[in-house]
Amino acid sequence: MKYRAEITVMPLKALLDPQGKAITASMKNIGLPEISNVRAGKHITLEVEAPDRVNAEQKVETACKKLLANPIMEYFEYKVFGPEESE
C-alpha cells in the first residue's frame, strides 16, 4: 500500500535562524513591518510503500532521523496519509 508523508523540518527554537532573521528584516523593506520573528525551514513530501500505517510511520521516522533532519540543529514533525486520505 502507498502512503504519503508531509514532513516539516525547522531549526531548533533555541538556535539562531539566520535565514529567518534575513526574511524578517526584508519584511520592513516591502512594507510589512508588522511581520516579525520569521523562522524558515523545509517542507518535504514523499511516498512510502508499506503494509500498514504503523510501518509507514516507522519508515518516515527513520528517514527523518537518519537523513532529512539534523538533530543537533533541527526538529521535525510529520503526518502520514493513507491512499484514501487527503490533507
CORCORCOR-V430962 format. One line per field, one symbol per residue. ss: DSSP state (h for helix, s for strand, l for the rest). phi: phi as a letter, one per 40 degrees, with the letter a starting at -180 (. if undefined). burial: # if it has 24 or more other ideal C-beta (glycine too) atoms within 12 Angstrom, else .. A space follows every 50 residues. Layout:
BEGIN
ss = ???
phi = ???
burial = ???
END
This chain:
BEGIN
ss = lssssssssssllllllhhhhhhhhhhhhllllllllllllssssssssl llhhhhhhhhhhhhhhhhlllllssssssssllllll
phi = .cbbbbbbbbcdccccbdcccccdccdccbgbcccafcbbabbbbabbca cacdccccccdcccccbcbcccbbbbbabbbcdcbbd
burial = ..#####.###...........................#.#..#.#.#.# .....#..##..##...##....###.#.##......
END
